[in-house]
């Protein structure tokens, strides 16, 4: 029986590469459902190629155009709206759900997939950033395994295979440093979105690429690692590693360090999440260690303020990571729309952290209310700085 996969966010970078993995191993996997937010034309193209049982367009404005494009494909059911996302992940035939949506929007369908006891291949980092404690509780309660897809967390997971209960002394979380690793703060004051979108190593969507440039992405990954591996943030060390060859590592109590190395190709961690504990062949370049130096640097928390703010949010706990995520989504979009400077992003996030209502013991309804409040505050701050 082929494993039936639902891809939340099939038109994004992770989603499109996941479809490549499914195509390469079409004897093992099948796309049961594909979803997108607004990119209905690409979703229709994917549907024609991979013939899923269903597609979902989250933005209902694109339902009719999508239906027209798939009018001659009666076997493919077309749904629209965020509620449809929550419902489709629970469909009986689905074996695993790849959560590749970007942002807070991925939280609700992930929760519904966990409650339906689906295997979760987690690429939506905001799910654990915003509601890590809740997600971990639900996963245990409903016996839903969570397999990391981020290259760094997959590397940590792979390094822990076979270690069972051996104590983790430290997690070494690597970061490329983004396009501005060697810039001064004065230079950062004038960078543009075009500069920020030129990532030196990875080909990612715009939102994650900007988060990488500010290093907020790495702060979010520290939060993810805390929940995925049960390691407090003060035992997670960020290392700037420009070559992106060492994807992350684990240091054990005897001083031994295990790392996962490979070429920068997201298909590898996607496929490993699909097939764990088995490894299948993958048609990618092989690592040539003679061709690459391996360098490591300490991140500059003054220059990259967003990373420092993420650590502060972890320390404060409660709904503060949710506040930071919401504010970051707002400033990220504002920067991409030329409504906010690069350095102002960190300033606005900090101001939102100071203003939004803090709750030390949030539940799901609190997260929803916090997200809305923090977005409103951040938008006001963006308008105030124009």
DOLODREN-477951 format. One record per residue (C-alpha): residue in three letters; x, y, z. Coordinates in Angstrom, 3 decimals, always signed. Layout:
BEGIN
+---------+----------+----------+----------+
| residuo |       px |       py |       pz |
+---------+----------+----------+----------+
|     ala |        X |        Y |        Z |
...
+---------+----------+----------+----------+
***
This chain:
BEGIN
+---------+----------+----------+----------+
| residuo |       px |       py |       pz |
+---------+----------+----------+----------+
|     unk |   +0.000 |   +0.000 |   +0.000 |
|     unk |   +1.333 |   +3.426 |   -0.931 |
|     unk |   +1.636 |   +5.944 |   +1.904 |
|     unk |   -0.944 |   +8.696 |   +1.413 |
|     unk |   +0.466 |  +12.185 |   +2.058 |
|     unk |   -1.320 |  +15.483 |   +2.601 |
|     unk |   +0.909 |  +18.475 |   +1.843 |
|     unk |   -0.155 |  +21.680 |   +3.556 |
|     unk |   +1.507 |  +24.315 |   +1.391 |
|     unk |   +2.339 |  +22.317 |   -1.723 |
|     unk |   +3.150 |  +25.392 |   -3.849 |
|     unk |   +5.935 |  +26.645 |   -1.563 |
|     unk |   +9.599 |  +25.674 |   -1.550 |
|     unk |   +9.200 |  +22.723 |   +0.844 |
|     unk |   +5.993 |  +21.561 |   -0.788 |
|     unk |   +7.398 |  +21.522 |   -4.316 |
|     unk |  +10.491 |  +19.599 |   -3.165 |
|     unk |   +8.291 |  +17.146 |   -1.278 |
|     unk |   +6.457 |  +16.447 |   -4.519 |
|     unk |   +9.813 |  +15.698 |   -6.139 |
|     unk |  +10.466 |  +13.118 |   -3.411 |
|     unk |   +7.018 |  +11.600 |   -3.978 |
|     unk |   +7.687 |  +11.463 |   -7.716 |
|     unk |  +11.084 |   +9.825 |   -7.238 |
|     unk |   +9.513 |   +7.149 |   -5.027 |
|     unk |   +6.110 |   +6.843 |   -6.668 |
|     unk |   +6.041 |   +3.161 |   -5.724 |
|     unk |   +6.032 |   +4.148 |   -2.040 |
|     unk |   +4.174 |   +7.462 |   -1.791 |
|     unk |   +1.142 |   +9.197 |   -3.219 |
|     unk |   -0.149 |  +12.749 |   -2.814 |
|     unk |   -3.658 |  +12.469 |   -1.366 |
|     unk |   -4.257 |  +16.199 |   -0.909 |
|     unk |   -2.457 |  +19.383 |   -1.979 |
|     unk |   -3.162 |  +22.824 |   -0.547 |
|     unk |   -2.181 |  +26.423 |   -1.187 |
|     unk |   -3.118 |  +29.860 |   +0.084 |
|     unk |   -3.418 |  +31.970 |   -3.084 |
|     unk |   -1.313 |  +30.324 |   -5.814 |
|     unk |   -4.243 |  +28.578 |   -7.450 |
|     unk |   -2.655 |  +28.316 |  -10.905 |
|     unk |   +0.358 |  +26.382 |   -9.622 |
|     unk |   -1.925 |  +24.293 |   -7.409 |
|     unk |   -3.969 |  +23.350 |  -10.465 |
|     unk |   -0.799 |  +22.489 |  -12.356 |
|     unk |   +0.352 |  +20.258 |   -9.499 |
|     unk |   -3.054 |  +18.617 |   -9.301 |
|     unk |   -2.960 |  +17.737 |  -12.979 |
|     unk |   +0.485 |  +16.182 |  -12.599 |
|     unk |   +0.063 |  +14.278 |   -9.329 |
|     unk |   -3.685 |  +13.520 |   -9.408 |
|     unk |   -4.519 |  +13.932 |   -5.709 |
|     unk |   -7.942 |  +13.016 |   -4.397 |
|     unk |   -8.461 |  +16.605 |   -3.266 |
|     unk |   -7.047 |  +20.123 |   -3.359 |
|     unk |   -7.741 |  +23.001 |   -0.981 |
|     unk |   -7.256 |  +26.700 |   -1.684 |
|     unk |   -7.264 |  +28.515 |   +1.666 |
|     unk |   -8.177 |  +31.906 |   +0.209 |
|     unk |  -11.788 |  +31.512 |   -0.869 |
|     unk |  -11.436 |  +34.288 |   -3.465 |
|     unk |   -9.607 |  +31.792 |   -5.688 |
|     unk |  -12.083 |  +28.931 |   -5.412 |
|     unk |  -13.947 |  +29.627 |   -8.652 |
|     unk |  -10.797 |  +30.208 |  -10.771 |
|     unk |   -9.321 |  +26.972 |   -9.386 |
|     unk |  -12.505 |  +25.062 |  -10.160 |
|     unk |  -12.433 |  +26.340 |  -13.742 |
|     unk |   -8.838 |  +25.184 |  -14.200 |
|     unk |   -9.747 |  +21.717 |  -12.921 |
|     unk |  -13.155 |  +21.510 |  -14.561 |
|     unk |  -12.051 |  +18.593 |  -16.724 |
|     unk |  -10.673 |  +16.672 |  -13.709 |
|     unk |  -13.886 |  +15.462 |  -12.025 |
|     unk |  -12.029 |  +12.946 |   -9.840 |
|     unk |  -10.228 |  +15.771 |   -7.998 |
|     unk |  -12.391 |  +17.352 |   -5.318 |
|     unk |  -11.875 |  +21.080 |   -4.823 |
|     unk |  -12.402 |  +22.782 |   -1.458 |
|     unk |  -11.765 |  +26.288 |   -0.145 |
|     unk |  -11.287 |  +28.085 |   +3.159 |
|     unk |   -9.307 |  +27.624 |   +6.350 |
|     unk |  -11.971 |  +25.309 |   +7.780 |
|     unk |  -11.463 |  +22.996 |   +4.812 |
|     unk |   -7.777 |  +22.732 |   +5.756 |
|     unk |   -8.723 |  +21.641 |   +9.272 |
|     unk |  -11.129 |  +19.046 |   +7.906 |
|     unk |   -9.041 |  +17.563 |   +5.093 |
|     unk |   -6.083 |  +16.623 |   +7.319 |
|     unk |   -8.355 |  +14.249 |   +9.246 |
|     unk |   -9.415 |  +12.286 |   +6.149 |
|     unk |   -9.169 |   +8.550 |   +6.821 |
|     unk |   -6.895 |   +7.599 |   +3.894 |
|     unk |   -4.148 |  +10.044 |   +4.954 |
|     unk |   -1.131 |   +8.442 |   +6.623 |
|     unk |   +1.008 |  +11.531 |   +7.120 |
|     unk |   +0.675 |  +15.302 |   +6.925 |
|     unk |   +3.548 |  +17.497 |   +5.784 |
|     unk |   +2.924 |  +20.891 |   +7.397 |
|     unk |   +4.754 |  +23.220 |   +5.019 |
|     unk |   +2.488 |  +26.256 |   +5.413 |
|     unk |   +4.215 |  +29.440 |   +6.506 |
|     unk |   +3.291 |  +31.313 |   +9.667 |
|     unk |   +0.614 |  +31.165 |  +12.354 |
|     unk |   -1.876 |  +29.833 |   +9.807 |
|     unk |   -0.261 |  +26.405 |  +10.086 |
|     unk |   -1.174 |  +25.978 |  +13.762 |
|     unk |   -4.859 |  +25.029 |  +13.496 |
|     unk |   -4.588 |  +22.369 |  +10.747 |
|     unk |   -1.579 |  +20.867 |  +12.516 |
|     unk |   -3.608 |  +20.543 |  +15.711 |
|     unk |   -6.443 |  +18.873 |  +13.791 |
|     unk |   -3.986 |  +16.468 |  +12.137 |
|     unk |   -2.529 |  +15.545 |  +15.548 |
|     unk |   -6.002 |  +14.922 |  +16.971 |
|     unk |   -6.667 |  +12.658 |  +13.978 |
|     unk |   -3.519 |  +10.704 |  +14.974 |
|     unk |   -1.680 |  +11.405 |  +11.734 |
|     unk |   +2.083 |  +11.273 |  +11.464 |
|     unk |   +3.260 |  +14.901 |  +11.378 |
|     unk |   +6.213 |  +15.857 |   +9.192 |
|     unk |   +6.791 |  +19.306 |  +10.639 |
|     unk |   +8.172 |  +22.066 |   +8.413 |
|     unk |   +5.996 |  +24.864 |   +9.833 |
|     unk |   +8.245 |  +26.111 |  +12.641 |
|     unk |   +5.690 |  +28.631 |  +13.879 |
|     unk |   +3.560 |  +25.753 |  +15.209 |
|     unk |   +6.097 |  +25.013 |  +17.948 |
|     unk |   +7.225 |  +28.627 |  +18.296 |
|     unk |   +3.705 |  +29.782 |  +19.128 |
|     unk |   +2.301 |  +26.782 |  +20.985 |
|     unk |   +5.092 |  +24.309 |  +21.682 |
|     unk |   +3.792 |  +23.117 |  +25.039 |
|     unk |   +0.261 |  +22.591 |  +23.716 |
|     unk |   +1.470 |  +20.751 |  +20.607 |
|     unk |   +3.697 |  +18.417 |  +22.603 |
|     unk |   +0.862 |  +17.628 |  +25.021 |
|     unk |   -1.535 |  +16.868 |  +22.176 |
|     unk |   +1.024 |  +14.691 |  +20.372 |
|     unk |   +1.459 |  +12.533 |  +23.488 |
|     unk |   -2.263 |  +12.412 |  +24.187 |
|     unk |   -3.174 |  +11.341 |  +20.637 |
|     unk |   -0.080 |   +9.204 |  +19.967 |
|     unk |   +0.829 |  +11.297 |  +16.925 |
|     unk |   +4.543 |  +11.170 |  +16.028 |
|     unk |   +6.199 |  +14.447 |  +15.050 |
|     unk |   +9.155 |  +14.162 |  +12.661 |
|     unk |  +11.186 |  +17.341 |  +12.002 |
|     unk |  +11.710 |  +18.516 |   +8.433 |
|     unk |  +13.843 |  +21.629 |   +9.030 |
|     unk |  +17.375 |  +20.653 |   +7.991 |
|     unk |  +18.778 |  +21.606 |  +11.404 |
|     unk |  +16.230 |  +19.681 |  +13.451 |
|     unk |  +16.390 |  +16.709 |  +11.127 |
|     unk |  +20.168 |  +16.717 |  +11.664 |
|     unk |  +19.684 |  +16.726 |  +15.444 |
|     unk |  +17.083 |  +13.964 |  +15.166 |
|     unk |  +19.418 |  +11.879 |  +12.991 |
|     unk |  +22.266 |  +12.423 |  +15.449 |
|     unk |  +20.084 |  +11.099 |  +18.273 |
|     unk |  +19.045 |   +7.887 |  +16.527 |
|     unk |  +20.392 |   +4.977 |  +18.583 |
|     unk |  +21.236 |   +7.146 |  +21.583 |
|     unk |  +18.001 |   +6.283 |  +23.417 |
|     unk |  +18.163 |   +7.805 |  +26.910 |
|     unk |  +21.715 |   +9.135 |  +26.698 |
|     unk |  +21.775 |  +12.639 |  +28.137 |
|     unk |  +22.185 |  +15.582 |  +25.768 |
|     unk |  +24.716 |  +18.030 |  +27.146 |
|     unk |  +24.309 |  +20.591 |  +24.396 |
|     unk |  +22.669 |  +21.070 |  +21.012 |
|     unk |  +24.827 |  +22.821 |  +18.417 |
|     unk |  +22.402 |  +24.566 |  +16.053 |
|     unk |  +24.085 |  +25.825 |  +12.911 |
|     unk |  +23.125 |  +28.934 |  +10.932 |
|     unk |  +24.382 |  +30.109 |   +7.563 |
|     unk |  +24.478 |  +33.708 |   +8.789 |
|     unk |  +22.447 |  +34.828 |   +5.792 |
|     unk |  +23.526 |  +37.403 |   +3.222 |
|     unk |  +24.578 |  +40.018 |   +5.803 |
|     unk |  +26.895 |  +37.951 |   +7.977 |
|     unk |  +29.873 |  +40.261 |   +7.454 |
|     unk |  +27.928 |  +43.546 |   +7.300 |
|     unk |  +28.352 |  +46.283 |   +9.864 |
|     unk |  +25.293 |  +47.763 |  +11.584 |
|     unk |  +25.824 |  +50.905 |   +9.508 |
|     unk |  +25.642 |  +48.840 |   +6.326 |
|     unk |  +22.501 |  +47.050 |   +7.565 |
|     unk |  +20.738 |  +50.408 |   +7.842 |
|     unk |  +20.568 |  +50.711 |   +4.052 |
|     unk |  +20.042 |  +47.139 |   +2.810 |
|     unk |  +17.040 |  +46.457 |   +0.570 |
|     unk |  +14.685 |  +43.533 |   +0.192 |
|     unk |  +16.527 |  +42.578 |   -3.007 |
|     unk |  +19.741 |  +42.339 |   -0.983 |
|     unk |  +18.039 |  +40.309 |   +1.729 |
|     unk |  +16.446 |  +37.872 |   -0.719 |
|     unk |  +19.844 |  +36.831 |   -2.104 |
|     unk |  +20.535 |  +34.010 |   +0.330 |
|     unk |  +24.058 |  +32.636 |   -0.171 |
|     unk |  +23.166 |  +28.959 |   +0.323 |
|     unk |  +19.495 |  +27.995 |   +0.420 |
|     unk |  +16.647 |  +28.491 |   -2.053 |
|     unk |  +13.671 |  +29.297 |   +0.172 |
|     unk |  +10.456 |  +31.275 |   +0.105 |
|     unk |  +10.584 |  +35.032 |   +0.624 |
|     unk |   +9.334 |  +35.005 |   +4.217 |
|     unk |  +11.874 |  +32.464 |   +5.482 |
|     unk |  +14.663 |  +34.092 |   +3.460 |
|     unk |  +14.042 |  +37.439 |   +5.188 |
|     unk |  +13.867 |  +35.672 |   +8.572 |
|     unk |  +17.230 |  +34.123 |   +7.768 |
|     unk |  +18.682 |  +37.534 |   +6.936 |
|     unk |  +17.562 |  +38.936 |  +10.324 |
|     unk |  +18.445 |  +35.619 |  +12.065 |
|     unk |  +14.974 |  +35.519 |  +13.587 |
|     unk |  +14.663 |  +32.216 |  +11.780 |
|     unk |  +17.433 |  +30.834 |  +13.965 |
|     unk |  +15.751 |  +32.136 |  +17.092 |
|     unk |  +12.598 |  +30.296 |  +16.067 |
|     unk |  +14.645 |  +27.153 |  +15.501 |
|     unk |  +16.028 |  +27.383 |  +19.036 |
|     unk |  +12.409 |  +27.412 |  +20.257 |
|     unk |  +11.619 |  +24.413 |  +18.047 |
|     unk |  +14.607 |  +22.476 |  +19.322 |
|     unk |  +13.614 |  +23.161 |  +22.913 |
|     unk |  +10.228 |  +21.498 |  +22.413 |
|     unk |  +11.236 |  +18.759 |  +19.987 |
|     unk |  +14.164 |  +17.477 |  +22.053 |
|     unk |  +13.332 |  +18.592 |  +25.593 |
|     unk |  +16.492 |  +20.658 |  +25.973 |
|     unk |  +16.381 |  +24.081 |  +27.680 |
|     unk |  +17.418 |  +27.064 |  +25.588 |
|     unk |  +20.554 |  +27.709 |  +27.666 |
|     unk |  +21.877 |  +24.362 |  +26.408 |
|     unk |  +21.274 |  +25.213 |  +22.744 |
|     unk |  +24.193 |  +27.020 |  +21.123 |
|     unk |  +23.883 |  +28.815 |  +17.806 |
|     unk |  +26.926 |  +28.540 |  +15.537 |
|     unk |  +27.248 |  +30.557 |  +12.339 |
|     unk |  +28.459 |  +28.100 |   +9.701 |
|     unk |  +28.503 |  +29.805 |   +6.271 |
|     unk |  +29.043 |  +26.614 |   +4.251 |
|     unk |  +25.814 |  +24.963 |   +5.509 |
|     unk |  +27.487 |  +21.545 |   +5.393 |
|     unk |  +27.170 |  +20.645 |   +9.071 |
|     unk |  +23.408 |  +20.895 |   +9.454 |
|     unk |  +23.554 |  +20.663 |  +13.258 |
|     unk |  +25.095 |  +18.498 |  +15.979 |
|     unk |  +24.570 |  +17.063 |  +19.446 |
|     unk |  +27.121 |  +17.035 |  +22.246 |
|     unk |  +26.717 |  +14.285 |  +24.848 |
|     unk |  +27.713 |  +14.148 |  +28.504 |
|     unk |  +30.994 |  +12.358 |  +27.697 |
|     unk |  +32.031 |  +15.199 |  +25.367 |
|     unk |  +31.365 |  +13.278 |  +22.151 |
|     unk |  +29.753 |  +15.293 |  +19.348 |
|     unk |  +27.627 |  +13.692 |  +16.638 |
|     unk |  +26.693 |  +15.721 |  +13.572 |
|     unk |  +24.831 |  +15.228 |  +10.320 |
|     unk |  +26.576 |  +16.587 |   +7.235 |
|     unk |  +25.397 |  +16.893 |   +3.672 |
|     unk |  +24.961 |  +19.177 |   +0.702 |
|     unk |  +22.290 |  +21.885 |   +1.152 |
|     unk |  +19.276 |  +20.041 |   -0.284 |
|     unk |  +15.941 |  +20.049 |   +1.535 |
|     unk |  +14.823 |  +16.878 |   -0.195 |
|     unk |  +17.001 |  +14.852 |   +2.156 |
|     unk |  +15.299 |  +15.864 |   +5.448 |
|     unk |  +11.882 |  +15.758 |   +3.761 |
|     unk |  +12.483 |  +12.211 |   +2.568 |
|     unk |  +13.944 |  +11.117 |   +5.915 |
|     unk |  +10.808 |  +12.338 |   +7.695 |
|     unk |   +8.681 |  +10.379 |   +5.213 |
|     unk |  +10.673 |   +7.140 |   +5.517 |
|     unk |  +12.157 |   +7.054 |   +9.041 |
|     unk |  +13.754 |   +4.790 |  +10.179 |
|     unk |  +14.443 |   +3.605 |   +6.632 |
|     unk |  +16.745 |   +5.441 |   +4.218 |
|     unk |  +15.887 |   +5.370 |   +0.522 |
|     unk |  +18.057 |   +6.386 |   -2.409 |
|     unk |  +18.006 |  +10.059 |   -3.346 |
|     unk |  +19.260 |  +11.537 |   -6.611 |
|     unk |  +21.256 |  +14.448 |   -5.233 |
|     unk |  +24.864 |  +15.583 |   -5.330 |
|     unk |  +27.144 |  +13.886 |   -2.830 |
|     unk |  +29.195 |  +15.814 |   -0.307 |
|     unk |  +32.827 |  +16.454 |   -1.244 |
|     unk |  +34.638 |  +17.473 |   +1.943 |
|     unk |  +37.769 |  +18.324 |   -0.056 |
|     unk |  +35.850 |  +21.116 |   -1.780 |
|     unk |  +34.618 |  +22.952 |   +1.302 |
|     unk |  +36.271 |  +24.494 |   +4.349 |
|     unk |  +34.250 |  +24.153 |   +7.552 |
|     unk |  +34.097 |  +27.440 |   +9.463 |
|     unk |  +32.187 |  +28.352 |  +12.612 |
|     unk |  +31.579 |  +31.775 |  +14.182 |
|     unk |  +29.700 |  +33.152 |  +17.142 |
|     unk |  +26.584 |  +35.142 |  +16.170 |
|     unk |  +26.594 |  +38.891 |  +16.836 |
|     unk |  +23.498 |  +39.471 |  +18.979 |
|     unk |  +23.871 |  +43.242 |  +18.870 |
|     unk |  +23.973 |  +43.372 |  +15.103 |
|     unk |  +21.252 |  +40.741 |  +14.705 |
|     unk |  +18.839 |  +41.953 |  +17.350 |
|     unk |  +16.042 |  +39.621 |  +16.281 |
|     unk |  +18.003 |  +36.603 |  +17.482 |
|     unk |  +18.509 |  +38.254 |  +20.873 |
|     unk |  +14.775 |  +39.031 |  +21.074 |
|     unk |  +13.962 |  +35.406 |  +20.372 |
|     unk |  +16.155 |  +34.295 |  +23.283 |
|     unk |  +14.433 |  +36.889 |  +25.479 |
|     unk |  +11.022 |  +35.521 |  +24.458 |
|     unk |  +12.112 |  +31.982 |  +25.371 |
|     unk |  +13.286 |  +33.185 |  +28.770 |
|     unk |  +10.021 |  +35.001 |  +29.492 |
|     unk |   +7.895 |  +32.085 |  +28.259 |
|     unk |   +4.107 |  +32.116 |  +28.333 |
|     unk |   +2.635 |  +33.729 |  +25.236 |
|     unk |   +5.726 |  +35.865 |  +24.565 |
|     unk |   +6.968 |  +33.645 |  +21.697 |
|     unk |   +3.496 |  +34.020 |  +20.154 |
|     unk |   +3.817 |  +37.819 |  +20.446 |
|     unk |   +7.240 |  +37.735 |  +18.798 |
|     unk |   +6.028 |  +35.499 |  +15.975 |
|     unk |   +3.025 |  +37.713 |  +15.206 |
|     unk |   +5.100 |  +40.896 |  +15.244 |
|     unk |   +7.738 |  +39.249 |  +13.082 |
|     unk |   +5.184 |  +38.181 |  +10.465 |
|     unk |   +3.979 |  +41.791 |  +10.287 |
|     unk |   +7.430 |  +43.393 |   +9.960 |
|     unk |   +8.625 |  +40.713 |   +7.552 |
|     unk |   +5.739 |  +41.533 |   +5.210 |
|     unk |   +6.241 |  +45.271 |   +5.733 |
|     unk |   +9.907 |  +44.974 |   +4.780 |
|     unk |   +9.009 |  +43.014 |   +1.645 |
|     unk |   +6.505 |  +45.742 |   +0.767 |
|     unk |   +9.062 |  +48.543 |   +1.368 |
|     unk |   +7.104 |  +49.873 |   +4.356 |
|     unk |   +9.797 |  +49.130 |   +6.923 |
|     unk |  +13.605 |  +49.256 |   +7.025 |
|     unk |  +15.750 |  +46.248 |   +7.864 |
|     unk |  +16.852 |  +47.500 |  +11.281 |
|     unk |  +13.368 |  +48.789 |  +12.146 |
|     unk |  +12.097 |  +45.214 |  +12.125 |
|     unk |  +13.867 |  +44.435 |  +15.383 |
|     unk |  +12.779 |  +47.736 |  +16.936 |
|     unk |   +9.112 |  +47.094 |  +16.141 |
|     unk |   +9.225 |  +43.536 |  +17.481 |
|     unk |  +10.765 |  +44.800 |  +20.740 |
|     unk |   +8.102 |  +47.501 |  +21.092 |
|     unk |   +5.360 |  +44.951 |  +20.480 |
|     unk |   +6.849 |  +42.694 |  +23.156 |
|     unk |   +6.689 |  +45.601 |  +25.613 |
|     unk |   +3.102 |  +46.537 |  +24.721 |
|     unk |   +1.148 |  +43.325 |  +24.095 |
|     unk |   -0.660 |  +41.581 |  +26.949 |
|     unk |   +1.536 |  +38.948 |  +28.592 |
|     unk |   -0.017 |  +35.682 |  +29.747 |
|     unk |   +2.230 |  +33.207 |  +31.599 |
|     unk |   -0.168 |  +30.251 |  +31.129 |
|     unk |   -1.802 |  +30.514 |  +27.690 |
|     unk |   -4.245 |  +28.088 |  +26.105 |
|     unk |   -5.261 |  +27.862 |  +22.437 |
|     unk |   -7.795 |  +30.695 |  +22.695 |
|     unk |   -5.105 |  +32.864 |  +24.304 |
|     unk |   -2.756 |  +32.202 |  +21.401 |
|     unk |   -5.425 |  +33.264 |  +18.900 |
|     unk |   -6.184 |  +36.465 |  +20.841 |
|     unk |   -2.480 |  +37.190 |  +21.371 |
|     unk |   -1.723 |  +36.768 |  +17.687 |
|     unk |   -4.452 |  +39.261 |  +16.746 |
|     unk |   -3.401 |  +41.811 |  +19.381 |
|     unk |   +0.299 |  +41.623 |  +18.560 |
|     unk |   -0.365 |  +41.997 |  +14.835 |
|     unk |   -2.461 |  +45.107 |  +15.476 |
|     unk |   +0.244 |  +46.664 |  +17.667 |
|     unk |   +3.016 |  +45.837 |  +15.195 |
|     unk |   +1.033 |  +47.284 |  +12.276 |
|     unk |   +0.540 |  +50.514 |  +14.235 |
|     unk |   +4.282 |  +50.647 |  +14.929 |
|     unk |   +5.046 |  +50.118 |  +11.237 |
|     unk |   +2.784 |  +52.998 |  +10.265 |
|     unk |   +4.332 |  +55.183 |  +12.968 |
|     unk |   +7.845 |  +54.672 |  +11.637 |
|     unk |   +7.084 |  +55.512 |   +7.994 |
+---------+----------+----------+----------+
***
